[in-house]
Amino acid sequence: MAPAGVGEARCRLDEIERAGLTGEFERVKRLARSVVALCGHHQNLTGARSS
């Protein structure tokens, strides 16, 4: 599952900027979801806990 999350985040990171504030907000929101998912994978794999 983690490798798929990395691939998803890479795709999100490579997305081009969107026109308008709403479009850019949606693009950044998708990227943020990928980052949060990667943090969750990291915590699960390493046993790390956020403070």
C-alpha atoms as one frame of an Amber mdcrd trajectory, in Angstrom:
protein
   0.000   0.000   0.000   2.823   2.471   0.784   4.437   2.199  -2.686   1.084
   3.008  -4.266   0.807   6.016  -1.968   4.223   7.244  -3.093   3.205   6.883
  -6.736  -0.035   8.741  -6.083   1.800  11.561  -4.301   4.312  11.813  -7.168
   1.451  12.141  -9.667  -0.141  14.837  -7.523   3.169  16.673  -7.204   3.634
  16.610 -10.974   0.179  18.067 -11.720   0.316  21.414 -13.459  -1.070  24.513
 -11.785  -4.782  25.023 -12.320  -6.458  28.143 -13.564  -8.189  30.255 -10.966
  -8.226  30.113  -7.226 -10.782  27.300  -7.027  -8.864  25.072  -9.424  -5.580
  25.631  -7.618  -7.241  25.047  -4.246  -8.529  21.668  -5.430  -5.087  20.694
  -6.786  -3.344  21.607  -3.546  -6.026  19.854  -1.499  -5.406  16.608  -3.420
  -1.665  16.972  -2.833  -2.246  17.564   0.883  -4.347  14.390   1.119  -1.485
  12.434  -0.442   0.995  13.909   2.051  -1.257  13.026   4.988  -1.627   9.480
   3.652   2.158   9.154   3.305   2.599  10.337   6.885   0.143   7.670   7.995
   2.061   5.005   6.074   5.306   6.192   7.643   3.804   5.989  11.124   2.473
   2.492  10.465   5.738   1.219   9.025   8.057   2.727  11.626   5.870   2.827
  14.698   6.502   6.576  14.863   3.967   8.681  16.683   3.182  12.317  16.078
   3.426  14.691  19.025
